């Protein structure tokens, strides 16, 4: 199996154009116009692979390639696509594009995976518009048995407030993320 360096370079170059500071590094703050452009580009690339694409309440993108063992734990690969002010073009996007390239190569080689594989392309990792605690979860259940977003095979994903399997996720002293519908593409 071969990765395609030119395709990887093209993806990184395209993502680098989504910046609010052209000529001064990449500035792609969470929830900005540039963030939306990057997210739309990544979604288009995932659609080419016929992945099941969805987005959570804080704009983390997921692209799922099912496996032959539907109930098997998920293998997640990826990184963040936001940046600090005047940051480099490679920090998070390299991990996003590397993960995307893995799935492209698997698809091109007609690889049949046993375990489901999910791209995770995160937003707000750099904390530009929200605090870094946005992804910190505190579980009350046995976190060794998390599958498909569920703790101990409960009916509701751990980010909902129906099962009591989590504490609220605070992003500042004034705002919090509570149960928000996941958007499917």
Beta strands, then each sheet from edge to edge (+ up, - down):
strand 1: 52-55
strand 2: 61-65
strand 3: 75-80
strand 4: 117-122
strand 5: 146-147
strand 6: 150-151
strand 7: 169-170
strand 8: 176-177
strand 9: 183-184
sheet 1: 3+ 4+ 2- 1+ 9-
sheet 2: 5+ 6-
sheet 3: 7+ 8-
end
